[in-house]
Amino acid sequence: MRGAAISLKAPRAGLVAVLALLAALLGFAYARPLLVLETSGELALRLRGVRSAYVQAGPYRLRYLETGAGPPLVLVHGLGSNAIQDWGRLVAPLGRRYHVYAPDLPGFGRSERPASADYSIPMQVEAVRSFMAAVGTGRARVAGNSMGGWIVARLAGEHPELVERLVLVAPAGMRPSDAAPIPAEALLPHDEDGVRRLVAVVRHKPPPMPSFLVRDILARKLREEWIIRRTLESMRAGRDWLNGALGRAEMPVLIIWGRQDRLIPVAYAAPLQAELAHARLEVLDGCGHVPQADCPEAFDRELTAFLAADASQPAR
């Protein structure tokens, strides 16, 4: 009978251990939901053949995603974001046709955050140029979202030999107009309501977010605020606008904008198109500042058709 009692206690002890582990995992997910989401997202990408690696790009150590074979394609994320957040959904599918590279810019994601950097647009342009040289892309198709669009547009204007075709997704960088104000301060939330306002500015139909996730987003935004502020201060200096700076960008260009973009209004789209010799503009209805998330089917259709076109074929 004593042996039977011992055998009954053993399964109970195992069950208690499993329940304790499960409780610990749930507690960690509740306390650090962003880390859990990002880690699971990276694992999902790895299972689809996307690798994560690091490279020294000039003075900066950058983390990047890489997959596929074929013509090189470089994807650049926006301010306060990272490669997985802006481009993670598309990296693996695009890797069926292209050799895809998606770096985390200096200051963001898992890349280096040097305290002495100014995080200006020229700094990020040079970081992307150095990244392309370090991984050996040569001349590539290049796409950028928001601040990433500003960066790759300047790259195309300053180094047109590096850019075969260019995609600008709701890009920042045109000189601000009083008629179409840009609510940049929304990028610096200081409380949970500020986080919800930020998401509402960026997404046309904001997804529901539980309070524990909002708290974790706020904590990260506060840790990164010094980087965002340095970037915004550099932008406001007005030295790096795209106006008048894109005359050498004669490659085919696709501009994609969400009609309901509340962060960078679609009113900036036509003036930007006028700065480029061979640009086509697609305005997607029902989309906010990140049309790849708000309108994935329409966005993917425009993006893939443009990228697949022959290099000599104009955008319009």
GUTORTI-18474 format. One line per 10 residues: number of its first residue (from 1); for each residue x, y, z of C-alpha. Coordinates in Angstrom, 1 decimal. Layout:
REM GUTORTI-18474
NUM	X/Y/Z; ... .
//
This chain:
REM GUTORTI-18474
1	0.0/0.0/0.0; 2.9/2.4/0.8; 4.3/1.8/-2.7; 0.9/2.6/-4.2; 0.7/5.9/-2.2; 4.2/6.9/-3.5; 3.1/6.1/-7.1; 0.0/8.4/-6.7; 2.1/11.2/-5.3; 4.6/11.2/-8.2 .
11	2.0/12.1/-10.9; 0.5/14.8/-8.7; 4.0/16.3/-8.2; 4.5/16.3/-11.9; 1.2/18.0/-12.5; 2.0/20.7/-9.9; 5.3/21.3/-11.6; 3.7/21.7/-15.0; 1.0/24.0/-13.6; 3.7/26.1/-11.9 .
21	5.7/26.4/-15.1; 2.5/27.3/-17.0; 1.7/30.0/-14.4; 5.3/31.4/-14.7; 5.1/31.5/-18.5; 1.7/33.2/-18.4; 3.1/35.7/-15.8; 6.0/36.5/-18.1; 3.8/36.9/-21.1; 1.6/39.3/-19.1 .
31	4.6/41.3/-17.9; 6.6/41.3/-21.2; 4.0/40.8/-24.0; 6.1/42.7/-26.6; 9.1/40.4/-26.0; 6.9/37.3/-26.3; 5.2/38.6/-29.5; 8.5/39.5/-31.1; 10.3/36.3/-30.1; 7.4/34.2/-31.4 .
41	7.3/36.2/-34.6; 11.0/35.7/-35.1; 10.6/32.0/-34.5; 7.8/31.8/-37.0; 10.0/33.6/-39.6; 12.9/31.2/-38.8; 10.6/28.2/-39.5; 9.8/29.8/-42.9; 13.5/30.0/-43.8; 14.2/33.6/-42.7 .
51	17.4/34.0/-40.8; 18.4/36.7/-38.3; 22.0/37.9/-38.4; 24.3/40.8/-37.5; 26.7/42.8/-39.7; 29.1/45.7/-39.1; 27.8/48.5/-41.4; 30.3/51.3/-41.1; 30.4/52.3/-37.4; 27.1/50.5/-36.6 .
61	26.4/46.9/-35.7; 23.0/46.1/-37.3; 20.7/43.2/-37.0; 18.9/42.2/-40.2; 16.6/39.6/-41.6; 17.6/37.7/-44.7; 16.0/35.1/-46.9; 15.6/33.9/-50.5; 17.7/34.0/-53.7; 17.5/36.0/-56.8 .
71	17.6/39.8/-57.4; 18.4/41.7/-54.1; 15.6/43.6/-52.4; 16.2/45.8/-49.4; 13.3/46.8/-47.0; 13.7/49.7/-44.6; 11.4/50.3/-41.7; 10.0/53.6/-40.2; 10.6/55.7/-37.1; 10.2/53.9/-33.8 .
81	9.7/50.6/-35.6; 11.8/47.6/-36.7; 12.2/45.2/-39.6; 9.8/42.6/-38.2; 7.1/45.1/-37.3; 7.0/46.9/-40.6; 8.0/44.1/-43.1; 7.8/40.8/-41.2; 4.6/39.6/-42.9; 6.2/40.1/-46.4 .
91	9.8/38.9/-45.9; 9.2/35.2/-46.5; 6.7/35.6/-49.4; 9.0/38.0/-51.2; 11.9/35.6/-50.5; 10.4/33.2/-53.0; 11.5/35.6/-55.8; 14.1/37.9/-54.3; 17.1/37.8/-52.0; 15.5/39.9/-49.3 .
101	17.4/42.0/-46.7; 15.5/43.9/-43.9; 17.8/45.7/-41.5; 16.9/47.2/-38.1; 18.2/50.8/-38.4; 20.7/52.1/-35.8; 18.7/52.9/-32.7; 15.9/50.5/-33.4; 15.0/46.8/-33.1; 18.0/44.8/-32.0 .
111	20.6/47.0/-33.7; 23.1/49.2/-31.9; 22.0/52.3/-30.1; 25.1/54.6/-29.9; 24.6/57.3/-27.3; 26.6/59.8/-29.4; 24.6/59.4/-32.6; 22.3/62.2/-33.9; 19.9/59.7/-35.6; 19.4/62.1/-38.4 .
121	18.3/61.2/-41.9; 21.8/61.6/-43.3; 23.1/59.3/-40.6; 20.5/56.6/-41.5; 21.1/57.0/-45.3; 24.7/56.3/-44.7; 23.8/53.4/-42.5; 21.7/51.8/-45.2; 24.4/52.5/-47.8; 27.0/50.9/-45.6 .
131	24.7/48.0/-44.9; 24.2/47.3/-48.6; 27.9/47.4/-49.1; 28.6/45.1/-46.1; 26.1/42.4/-47.2; 27.0/42.8/-50.9; 23.7/43.6/-52.4; 25.1/45.7/-55.3; 22.3/47.5/-57.3; 19.0/46.5/-55.7 .
141	15.3/47.0/-55.5; 14.7/49.2/-52.4; 11.5/49.9/-50.4; 10.9/52.1/-47.4; 8.0/52.9/-45.1; 7.4/56.3/-43.5; 10.8/57.5/-42.3; 12.3/54.5/-44.1; 10.7/56.0/-47.3; 12.5/59.3/-46.6 .
151	15.8/57.5/-46.1; 15.6/55.4/-49.2; 14.4/58.3/-51.3; 17.5/60.3/-50.2; 19.6/57.2/-50.9; 18.2/57.0/-54.5; 18.8/60.8/-55.0; 22.4/60.6/-53.7; 23.4/57.1/-54.9; 21.2/56.3/-57.9 .
161	23.7/53.6/-58.9; 22.5/51.5/-55.9; 18.8/51.6/-56.6; 17.2/49.7/-59.5; 13.6/50.3/-58.6; 12.2/52.3/-55.6; 9.1/51.8/-53.5; 8.0/54.6/-51.2; 5.3/53.7/-48.7; 3.6/56.8/-47.1 .
171	7.1/58.4/-46.9; 8.0/61.3/-44.7; 10.4/63.9/-45.9; 8.4/66.5/-47.9; 8.6/70.0/-46.4; 5.6/70.4/-44.0; 2.6/72.5/-45.0; 0.3/74.4/-42.7; -2.6/73.1/-44.9; -1.6/69.5/-44.0 .
181	-0.1/69.4/-40.5; 1.9/66.3/-39.4; 1.1/65.4/-35.7; 4.7/64.4/-35.0; 4.2/64.7/-31.2; 1.9/61.7/-31.3; 5.1/59.7/-31.7; 6.1/60.6/-28.1; 3.4/59.1/-25.9; 3.8/59.7/-22.1 .
191	0.8/57.7/-20.8; -1.4/54.8/-21.9; -3.9/57.2/-23.6; -1.0/58.5/-25.6; -0.2/55.0/-26.8; -3.8/54.5/-27.9; -3.8/57.9/-29.7; -0.5/56.9/-31.4; -2.0/53.7/-32.7; -5.1/55.5/-33.8 .
201	-3.0/58.0/-35.8; -1.0/55.2/-37.5; -3.7/52.6/-38.2; -7.0/53.4/-40.0; -8.8/50.8/-37.9; -6.8/50.3/-34.8; -6.7/46.7/-33.4; -8.0/46.2/-29.9; -5.2/46.3/-27.3; -5.4/45.0/-23.7 .
211	-4.1/47.3/-21.0; -1.1/45.0/-20.2; 0.1/45.3/-23.8; -0.4/49.1/-23.8; 1.6/49.4/-20.6; 4.5/47.4/-22.2; 4.4/49.5/-25.4; 4.5/52.7/-23.2; 7.5/51.4/-21.3; 9.4/50.8/-24.5 .
221	8.4/54.1/-26.0; 9.7/55.9/-22.9; 13.0/54.0/-23.1; 13.4/55.0/-26.7; 12.1/58.5/-26.4; 15.6/60.1/-26.5; 16.2/58.5/-29.9; 12.9/59.6/-31.4; 13.5/63.2/-30.0; 16.9/63.4/-31.6 .
231	15.5/62.2/-34.9; 12.6/64.7/-34.8; 14.9/67.5/-33.9; 17.1/66.8/-36.9; 14.0/66.6/-39.1; 12.7/70.0/-37.9; 16.0/71.7/-38.7; 14.9/71.5/-42.3; 18.2/70.6/-43.9; 17.1/67.2/-45.4 .
241	13.7/67.7/-47.0; 13.1/65.7/-50.2; 12.0/68.9/-52.0; 14.6/69.6/-54.8; 16.8/66.6/-53.7; 15.6/63.8/-56.0; 16.7/65.0/-59.5; 19.1/62.1/-59.9; 16.5/59.5/-58.9; 15.6/58.6/-62.4 .
251	14.8/54.9/-61.7; 11.1/53.7/-61.8; 9.4/54.6/-58.5; 6.1/53.4/-57.0; 4.5/55.6/-54.3; 1.9/53.9/-52.2; -0.2/56.0/-49.8; -3.3/55.3/-47.6; -6.1/57.7/-48.3; -6.9/57.8/-44.6 .
261	-3.3/58.4/-43.4; -3.6/60.7/-40.3; 0.1/60.9/-39.6; 1.5/62.0/-43.0; -1.6/63.1/-45.0; -2.0/62.0/-48.6; -1.8/65.6/-49.6; 2.0/65.2/-49.7; 1.8/62.4/-52.3; 1.3/64.5/-55.5 .
271	4.1/67.0/-54.6; 6.4/64.1/-54.0; 5.5/62.4/-57.3; 6.3/65.7/-59.1; 9.8/65.5/-57.7; 10.5/62.2/-59.4; 11.0/61.7/-63.1; 9.4/58.2/-63.4; 7.0/57.8/-60.5; 3.5/56.3/-60.3 .
281	1.2/57.0/-57.4; -1.3/54.5/-56.0; -3.6/55.8/-53.3; -5.3/52.9/-51.4; -8.8/53.6/-49.9; -9.5/52.3/-46.4; -5.8/52.5/-45.4; -3.9/54.5/-42.8; -0.2/55.2/-42.5; 0.8/51.5/-42.8 .
291	-1.1/50.2/-45.8; 0.8/46.9/-45.7; -1.1/46.2/-42.5; -4.4/48.0/-43.1; -4.9/46.8/-46.7; -2.7/43.8/-47.2; -4.3/42.4/-50.4; -4.3/45.7/-52.3; -0.8/46.6/-51.0; 0.7/43.2/-51.9 .
301	-0.8/43.4/-55.4; 0.7/46.8/-56.2; 4.1/46.0/-54.6; 4.7/42.6/-56.2; 3.6/43.7/-59.7; 5.9/46.7/-59.5; 8.9/44.8/-58.2; 8.5/42.1/-60.8; 8.5/44.5/-63.8; 11.5/44.7/-66.0 .
311	14.2/47.1/-64.8; 13.9/49.1/-68.0; 10.1/49.5/-67.7; 9.0/52.9/-66.4; 6.6/53.2/-63.4; 4.0/55.0/-65.6 .
//
